[in-house]
């Protein structure tokens, strides 16, 4: 029986530390290029828009520093956020379990990231974030939504295809950590009646299947 409620809303500045922590967990070979200061800048960037999924029901765990933080270059940057969870008010904050972000460029929305903590996968949270990011793009008057995804990430590609994305091309050696290619995906116009009908059915299916997830992005 599911007894935990998850909510998706717009990111607040106080969420940045946990969003950075999730980035480190989900993208372990990339996070060193996106430190907490990067997300602080994103929060203040007028082109960037982020959502978080959170719960108030779970215990706020003590984060475990990744092995790479033992290197002098990263030790100080991690310890400052690691210590912030001990005994302070943030320990009672909503526990962020996933996030998604996009950039608005003209009338195109570009999804920058979508991530869910490992132990919260399979609960419909990633799909809720995907639905919410599409809805946010629509509210921001986007015409199409684009993204890049690793060629090896079949699970993410399947989720995007389910939500109306199709393969539009590729970028050779796009990912700097291992030189992997990226698959470019985009939607058709999200302003069309056909997409609205398709998207409405996706939302209804998700809400019926995952009744414990609330979407609040207005």
C-alpha positions as CSV (number, residue, x, y, z in Angstrom):
1,X,0.0,0.0,0.0
2,X,1.4,3.4,-1.0
3,X,1.3,5.7,2.0
4,X,3.7,8.5,0.8
5,X,2.5,11.4,-1.3
6,X,4.8,13.1,-3.8
7,X,4.4,16.6,-5.1
8,X,5.9,18.3,-8.1
9,X,6.3,22.1,-7.9
10,X,8.6,24.8,-9.1
11,X,12.1,24.8,-7.6
12,X,12.9,27.2,-4.8
13,X,16.3,28.5,-3.9
14,X,16.4,26.4,-0.8
15,X,16.1,23.3,-3.0
16,X,19.4,23.9,-4.7
17,X,21.6,21.8,-2.3
18,X,19.4,18.7,-2.7
19,X,19.1,19.1,-6.4
20,X,22.9,19.2,-6.6
21,X,23.1,16.1,-4.4
22,X,20.7,14.3,-6.8
23,X,22.8,15.4,-9.8
24,X,25.9,13.8,-8.2
25,X,24.0,10.6,-7.5
26,X,22.4,10.2,-10.9
27,X,25.2,11.6,-13.1
28,X,28.3,10.5,-11.2
29,X,30.7,11.0,-14.1
30,X,29.3,14.5,-14.9
31,X,28.4,16.2,-11.6
32,X,31.9,17.7,-11.2
33,X,31.1,20.0,-14.0
34,X,27.8,21.1,-12.3
35,X,28.6,22.1,-8.7
36,X,26.2,23.7,-6.3
37,X,27.2,27.2,-7.6
38,X,26.1,26.2,-11.1
39,X,22.5,25.5,-9.9
40,X,22.5,28.7,-7.9
41,X,23.3,30.5,-11.1
42,X,20.6,28.5,-12.9
43,X,18.0,29.5,-10.3
44,X,18.7,33.1,-11.0
45,X,18.9,32.7,-14.8
46,X,15.8,34.1,-16.4
47,X,16.0,31.5,-19.2
48,X,16.1,28.5,-16.8
49,X,13.1,26.9,-15.2
50,X,13.3,24.0,-12.8
51,X,10.8,21.7,-11.1
52,X,11.3,19.4,-8.1
53,X,9.5,16.3,-6.8
54,X,9.4,16.1,-3.1
55,X,7.9,14.3,-0.1
56,X,7.5,15.4,3.5
57,X,6.9,11.8,4.7
58,X,10.4,10.3,4.4
59,X,13.3,10.7,6.7
60,X,15.9,13.2,5.5
61,X,19.1,11.0,5.2
62,X,22.7,12.0,5.8
63,X,24.3,12.3,2.3
64,X,27.3,10.1,1.6
65,X,30.2,12.0,-0.1
66,X,31.3,10.3,-3.3
67,X,34.9,8.9,-3.4
68,X,35.9,11.7,-5.8
69,X,35.4,14.3,-3.1
70,X,38.4,13.0,-1.2
71,X,40.5,14.8,-3.9
72,X,41.6,18.3,-2.6
73,X,39.9,20.0,-5.6
74,X,36.4,18.9,-4.5
75,X,36.7,18.3,-0.8
76,X,35.8,21.8,0.3
77,X,33.0,22.3,-2.1
78,X,31.3,19.2,-0.9
79,X,31.9,19.5,2.8
80,X,30.1,22.9,3.0
81,X,26.9,21.3,1.7
82,X,27.4,18.0,3.5
83,X,27.5,19.7,6.9
84,X,24.4,21.8,6.2
85,X,22.2,18.8,6.8
86,X,23.2,18.2,10.4
87,X,20.8,19.3,13.0
88,X,19.6,22.5,11.3
89,X,16.2,23.6,10.0
90,X,16.9,22.0,6.6
91,X,16.6,18.6,8.2
92,X,12.8,19.3,8.4
93,X,12.6,20.5,4.9
94,X,10.7,18.6,2.2
95,X,12.9,15.8,0.9
96,X,13.6,16.3,-2.8
97,X,13.5,13.0,-4.7
98,X,13.9,14.2,-8.3
99,X,14.1,17.3,-10.5
100,X,13.8,18.5,-14.1
101,X,14.9,21.7,-15.8
102,X,14.5,23.4,-19.1
103,X,15.8,26.5,-20.9
104,X,13.5,28.7,-22.9
105,X,15.1,30.0,-26.1
106,X,12.8,32.0,-28.3
107,X,9.7,29.7,-28.6
108,X,11.7,26.5,-28.1
109,X,12.0,24.8,-24.7
110,X,15.2,22.7,-24.3
111,X,15.2,20.1,-21.5
112,X,18.5,20.3,-19.7
113,X,18.1,17.5,-17.2
114,X,15.6,15.1,-15.6
115,X,16.7,12.9,-12.6
116,X,15.2,10.8,-9.9
117,X,17.1,9.4,-6.9
118,X,17.9,5.7,-7.4
119,X,15.7,4.3,-4.7
120,X,12.7,6.3,-5.8
121,X,12.6,5.0,-9.4
122,X,9.6,2.9,-10.5
123,X,7.1,5.0,-8.6
124,X,6.0,7.2,-11.5
125,X,8.0,10.2,-10.3
126,X,10.2,10.5,-13.4
127,X,7.1,10.4,-15.6
128,X,5.4,13.0,-13.4
129,X,8.4,15.3,-13.8
130,X,8.3,14.7,-17.6
131,X,4.6,15.6,-17.7
132,X,5.1,18.6,-15.6
133,X,8.0,19.9,-17.7
134,X,5.9,19.7,-20.8
135,X,3.1,21.5,-19.1
136,X,5.6,24.2,-17.9
137,X,6.9,24.6,-21.4
138,X,3.3,25.1,-22.6
139,X,2.7,27.8,-20.0
140,X,5.9,29.5,-21.1
141,X,4.5,29.6,-24.7
142,X,6.9,27.2,-26.2
143,X,6.2,25.8,-29.6
144,X,8.4,22.7,-29.5
145,X,10.5,20.9,-26.9
146,X,14.0,19.5,-27.6
147,X,16.6,17.5,-25.7
148,X,19.7,15.4,-25.9
149,X,20.0,11.9,-24.4
150,X,22.8,9.4,-24.3
151,X,22.6,6.8,-27.1
152,X,23.0,4.1,-24.4
153,X,20.1,5.4,-22.2
154,X,17.3,3.3,-23.6
155,X,15.0,3.8,-20.6
156,X,15.1,7.6,-20.9
157,X,14.5,7.4,-24.7
158,X,11.5,5.1,-24.2
159,X,10.0,7.6,-21.7
160,X,10.5,10.5,-24.0
161,X,9.0,8.6,-26.9
162,X,6.0,7.8,-24.8
163,X,5.5,11.5,-24.2
164,X,5.6,12.5,-27.9
165,X,9.3,13.0,-28.6
166,X,10.9,11.5,-31.7
167,X,14.5,11.1,-32.9
168,X,15.6,14.1,-34.9
169,X,19.3,13.6,-35.2
170,X,22.5,13.0,-33.2
171,X,25.5,14.9,-31.9
172,X,28.8,13.1,-32.2
173,X,30.9,12.7,-29.0
174,X,28.5,15.1,-27.2
175,X,29.3,13.9,-23.6
176,X,32.7,15.0,-22.4
177,X,33.1,12.3,-19.7
178,X,33.4,9.4,-22.2
179,X,32.8,10.8,-25.7
180,X,29.5,9.1,-26.1
181,X,27.1,10.4,-28.8
182,X,23.8,12.1,-28.0
183,X,20.5,11.4,-29.6
184,X,18.6,14.6,-30.4
185,X,14.8,14.3,-29.8
186,X,12.0,16.8,-30.1
187,X,8.3,17.1,-30.1
188,X,6.0,18.3,-32.9
189,X,4.3,21.6,-32.1
190,X,2.9,21.3,-28.5
191,X,0.4,24.1,-29.4
192,X,-1.5,21.8,-31.9
193,X,-4.9,20.3,-31.0
194,X,-3.6,16.8,-31.7
195,X,-0.8,17.3,-29.1
196,X,-3.1,18.7,-26.6
197,X,-5.4,15.7,-26.9
198,X,-2.5,13.3,-26.7
199,X,-1.0,15.1,-23.7
200,X,-4.4,15.2,-21.9
201,X,-4.7,11.4,-22.2
202,X,-1.1,11.0,-20.9
203,X,-2.0,13.1,-17.8
204,X,-5.2,11.2,-17.2
205,X,-3.5,7.8,-17.5
206,X,-0.7,8.9,-15.1
207,X,-3.1,10.4,-12.5
208,X,-5.2,7.2,-12.4
209,X,-2.1,4.9,-12.1
210,X,-0.2,7.1,-9.6
211,X,-2.8,8.6,-7.4
212,X,-0.2,9.5,-4.7
213,X,1.5,12.1,-7.0
214,X,0.3,15.7,-7.1
215,X,1.3,18.2,-9.9
216,X,1.4,21.8,-8.8
217,X,3.3,24.0,-11.2
218,X,1.0,27.0,-11.6
